[in-house]
Amino acid sequence: MVNTTIDLGRGLVLRNPVMTASGTFGYGEEYADFVDLSQLGGIIVKGTTLHPREGNPYPRMAETPSGMLNCVGLQNKGVQYFIDTIYPRIKDFDTNVLLNLSGSTLEDYVKGAAMVDGLEKIPAIELNVSCPNVKQGGMAFGVTTAGISQVVSEVRKVYHKHLMVKLSPNVTNIAEIALAAEAAGADSVSLINTLMGMAIDAEKRKPKLSVITGGLSGACVKPVALRMVWQVAQAVKIPVVGLGGISNATDAVEFMLAGASAIEIGTANFIDPAVSVKVAAGITDYCQRHGFQNVTELIGALECL
């Protein structure tokens, strides 16, 4: 038997290292017919903001080689709607449910975090300071050490449970950003969010996305994500959660070897709704084949040449 438990600190304990990434798994309800949610370490619900957001105009998705672009723009009905309507329906899921929280201003982040702090069955928030789809707010906070320090420290004052901070890859030095988040009070960091990209319809001579640029995700971003996870794991003492192009158990194991304590699966959920439970089973199988009794033995076990 392999012990697959992962303790990320401050009360966030996963039964295995596999979580689903925000924006790709809805509120969990949408996948309940395909996936036994109790077999997952956790689900991170779609991005939520203090005030309702319409999102960007259509078209807001475009297929790319080995990936996809999106500029959905955090369409959601706001924190209060989540508390009143969504939370009662998902609070008894037999897995960790994390709320991905974003904002357009510092005050939005703080007010939103304070509102969900009292939700008993939400053990953590993933603070999205890195979403490239919103014209104001998130991106500005996540690309400088001063910006991320400010938003994390202010949210930390009002949020008393596990605070995971999702980092943007669209920076020069990802380790510096991670260190700033750690110093400001983050309990863990997750990375990477999507890379900035664009697509053009040559025949029409027009961009394929309504706002021209969007976030690139899928298998194509994996080498970048893996590199950044490895760099951040070398720099910080808090747990690192890896995501970006994970499509199977081998991908997940690679992220853990690079230093991730847990992983998130995103775009691959659109291809195979049951991929998350398959990855969880595959990690256990890998440990059994290689003689690991505890999945934590994989974390940072990369043997560099």
N, C-alpha and C positions, 0 to 999 in steps of 0.2 A: 504493500500500500504506500502511496505517495502522499505526503502532507502538502496540500496545495494552498493552504491558508496564507494570505498576505496581509500583514498589519501595516497600514500606511500612517498610523499614528492618530492621536486625538480622536479616538473612537471609531475610526473608519477601518473595519476589518472585512476583507474580501474572502469568500470561500475558495476562490481561485483568482488568478491574475487577469481574467478577461472581463472587460467592460465594453459597452457599446458607446460609440462616439456621438456627441450631440449633433442633432440635425439629420441623422441617418436612421434613427430608430423611433422617431415620434415620441410618444409618451410611454412606450412599451406595450400599450394595448394593441397597437396595430400589428404587432408581431407575435402576440400571445398564441395564435392558432398555429404558428410555425415553430415556435421556440418555447421550451420549458424554461421560463425565466429563472427558476430556482437553480438552474445549472450554471448561472452566470455570477461573476463576482459583483457586478453592478451594471446599472443602466444610467446613462446621463441623458436627461430629457432635453428636448429641443431648446434652443436659445430663447431666453425670456428677458424682457426689458420691463422697466418700471411702468412705462406707459405703452398702450397698444401700438403696434406698428403695422402698416399696410405692406411693407416690403417694397421691393423694386418692381417696375413695370415688366411685363413679359416682352420678349423672351428672356429668361434668366437661367437657362441651362444650355450647355453645349457639350457634345461629346468630343473628346480629343484622343489621340493615340494613347492607349493604356491608362486612360483617366477621363476626367470630366471637369468642366468649369461651371461654377454657379455664382449667381449674384442675387440670391433670394432676398437678402437684406433683412434677415431676422424678423420675418413676418410672424407675429404672435399677438395674443390678446392681452398681454400685460400680467404683472405679478399678482394683482388682486384676483384676476380671473383664474389664474393658476391655483391660488389658495382656495378660492370658493368652489371651483368646478372640477379642476383636474386632480388636485391633491386627494380629495375624498375617494376618487376612483382608483388611485394607484398606490395609496399609502400602505396597503396590506400585501403588496407584492412580496414574495419570499426571496428578495434580493435587495441590495442597496440601491436606493434611488437618489441620484444626485441631480441638482438643479444647475443648469448652465445659465449664468447671469451675466448680462451685458448692459451697457448704458451709453448714453450720449454725453453725459456730464458726470463729474465726480459725485454730485449730489444724487444723481440717479442710482449709481452703484451703491452708495451708502444707504439710501432709503430702501432700495430693493433688498439688500442684504439684511437689514434690520427687520423687515417684514417677514422674511422666511426663517429667521433665526429661531423662532418658536415652534416651527413645524417638527413635531416629535419624530416623524418617520423619514425625515430628510436629514441624513447624517452629515452631509457635506454640500458645498457649492463649488462648482468649477467656474472661476471668475474669468470671463472671456474678455481679455484686454487686447485681443489680437485679430478680431474678425475683420477681414479686408473688404467686406461687402457694404459697410456702412460709411457714408461720406463724412460723418462727424463722430467723435467719441472714441470708440474702442481702439482704432488703429493708433491714434495719437498717444494714448496711454502706454501701449505695449512696445513702442519702438525706441524709447529712451529710458535710461536708468532712473532719471528724475521722475518721469511720468509714472512708471510702474511702481516706484517707491511710494509716491503720493497716493495712488488709488488703493494699493494693497494695505498700507498702514491705516488709512481712513476706514476701510472696510473691516479691518482687523479689530478696530475699536468697538464695532457694533455686532460683529459676527463671532460667536463663541464656539462653534464646532469646526470641523475640518475644513480648511480653506485651501483648495487646489487652484493654482493659477495657470491658465492656458496661455502659452507663449507663442508669439508670432515668429515665423521663420524669416520674415522680411526685414532683417536687421543685419548689421555688420558683424557683431560679436554676441552670439546667443548666450555664451557663458556669463558675460557681464550682466545681461538682462536677468538671467536666472539667479545670479548672486544677489542682485538688487531685490528681487521678489522674496528670496529667502530672508534677507536682512530685515525686510519690512514686515515679516510675520507669516509668510506662506508656510503651510504645513507640507505641501508637495507642489511640484510643477508638472504640467502635462504639455507635451509638444510632439509634433508640430501642428499648428493650424495650417490652413491652406496657403499655398504660394500664390503670389499675384501673377495673373496671366491674362491673355486675351486670345480671341479667335476671330478670323475674318472670312467672310464669304466672298471669294474672289470674283465670282460671276456677278454678284450684285454690288460689289465694291462697298460693302457695308459690314460693320461689326456684327458678330453673331449674338452678342449680349446687349441688352437695352442700355446698360450704363457703360458699355465698352469693355471694361475690365472686370475680372471676377477671380474667385478662388479656385486654384487647381488642386485636385485631389485624385486619389487612386494609385494604382501600382507604380505609375511613373514617378511619384515623389518619394518612394521608399528610400533610395540611396541617400537623398538629402536628409530625410527624417532620421535615418539611422546614424548618420554622421553627427547630427546635432544632438541627438540623445546621448551618444557617447561623449561628446564634448561637455555637455551639461552634467552628466553623471560624474565626470572627473572633477567638476568644480564645486558642486554643492553637497551638503550633508543630508538634506531632506530627500525623501523618495522622489523618483522621477517616473512619470507615467508616459510611455511611448506610444505614438500613433503616427500614421502616415503611410498608406499603401499596404497595410497588413491584410493579406488575403488568405493566409493559411497558417497552420501551426508552425511551420518552419520559419516563416516571417516573424511570428511572435517570439519564438525562441531566440532568434537573432537579436531582437530588440532587448530581451532580457540579458543576453550575453553582453550586450553593449552597455548595460547598466540600468535598464528599466526594471522597476519593481513590479509593475503591472503594465498592461497594454489596453488600448482601445481600438475597436474595429469600426471603420466608418463606411466608406464607399462600397466596400465588398458586401455590405448588407443588402445593397440594391441588386446585386448579382445573384446572391444566394441568401435568402432570409434566415437560413439556419447555420450560416457560417460561424457565428460566435460560439455555439455549443460544440461544433466540430473542432474549432481551434482549442477550446478548453480541454476536450478529450485528447487532442493531439499533443498538447503540452504534457499531460500526464503520461501518455505513451512514450514520449521522448525521455522523460525522467526514468521511467521503468527500464527502457532499453539501455540507458547509459549509467544505470546504477545510482541515481540520485534518490534519496529518501525524502528530501524536502525540496520543494520548488524554489525556495530561496537560495539554494546552492547554485542556481543558474545566474543569479543577479551579478553582473559584472565579471563573469567567469571567462571572458574573452582572453585567450592566450595570444598576445601580440608577438609577432616575429621579432 
